[in-house]
Amino acid sequence: MGRPKLIGPLTASETKKKQQRKESYERNKPLTKRRALESKRNTQRWFKEEKQKYQCSHCGSKVYDKLGFYDLTLSSTRLEQVSEIVGRKSRDTIKKEMESRTCLCENCWHTHYRHY
């Protein structure tokens, strides 16, 4: 998302606002970084708790640290695993990705789907 791209030179008020945003960020840089890191850690904790609600769709294993969410279709353009987007995307996006994929443990993945 972010701010829209401007075409052409900036007006005086736009230049002033841009400078104010930059100064504000510089003043609050440690706070901003700390908040971003806390948010990422909270999302990672939430993901671990959420994974505990799932089980392997093949063997029924509930060992959450061995579970992964895989897209098993060959025509898939989604190459990232759900765990790779944790901390970069919103919880809603992560939840939708978890629900749209198949939950498998490591053993079932390697036994049945390693050719993907």
N, C-alpha and C positions, 0 to 999 in steps of 0.2 A: 504494500500500500504506500504509505509515505505521502509526501507532498507532491502536488502535480508539477510536472516539468514546465518551466517557463520558456516561452519562445521570445527571443529578442532581449534587449538590455533590461535590467531591473530598474524600477522607478526608485526614487529617493526613499519612499516609505518602505518598500520591499527590501532595499539594501539595509535600512536601519533595523528592521525586524530580524533579518538574517544575522546581523551583527549581534543583536540582543540575545538571540537564541544561542549563538556560539559562546558568548560571554557567560550566559546562564549555565550552559553545559560545563564550561571550564571551572566555574565556581563550585558546581555540585558534582564533579566527576567521581570522587570517591563514593559518594552516596548513591549515585546512579549505578555505578558498577556493583556495589554491594547489593542493591535491590535486585538487579538483574541476576546475580548469582544466587540469591535467596529464592527467587522465583524459579530458576532452573532446578535447584535442589528440591523445592516443594513439588514440582511437576514430576521429578524422578521418584520421589517417595510415593506420590499418588499412583504412578504407573506400577510400582512394585505391589502396592495394595490391590490395585485393580486386577493385576495378573493372577492374584491368588484366588479370584473368583472363577477362573477358567480351568479346564482340564484338557488333556490331549484328546483330540477327536478320534484317534485310532486305538490307543491302549488305555486311556482313561487316567493316565498319570497326572497327579496334581502337584508335582514338585515344581513350584513356580519359577525357580531360577533356571530350570532346564526348558521351559516353554518358550516358544517363539510363534509369531504370527506370520504365516507364509501365504503368498499369492501363488497358487498352484497352476494357474492357467499359463499356457505357453505364449499366448498373445499379449501378455501383460507388458505394459510400459512402465510399471511401478517397480523400480529396482531396489528401493530402500526398504529395509525392514522397519517395522514399527518402532523398535527400540532405538533406531538411528534418528528418528525424528523427535524423540522425547527431548525436551529442553529447547527445541527450535520451533515447534508448532504449538498451537493451543490445545487444551485438553479435549475440547469438542472434536477437533480434527483427529487427534490421536484415538479417541473413542470410536469415531466412525471408521477409521482404518482398521482397528482391532476387530470390529464387527464385520467388516467386509472381507476379512481373510480367514484362513483356516488355522486353528491353533494346534500345533504339533510339538511333541517333546523332541529333544535332540536325537534319541534313538530311532524314533519312527521316521523322522526326516531323513536320516542317513540310510536307513534300511529301505525305504520306499521311494524317496524322491531325490536322491543325490544326483540323478541325471539332469535335473533342471539347472 
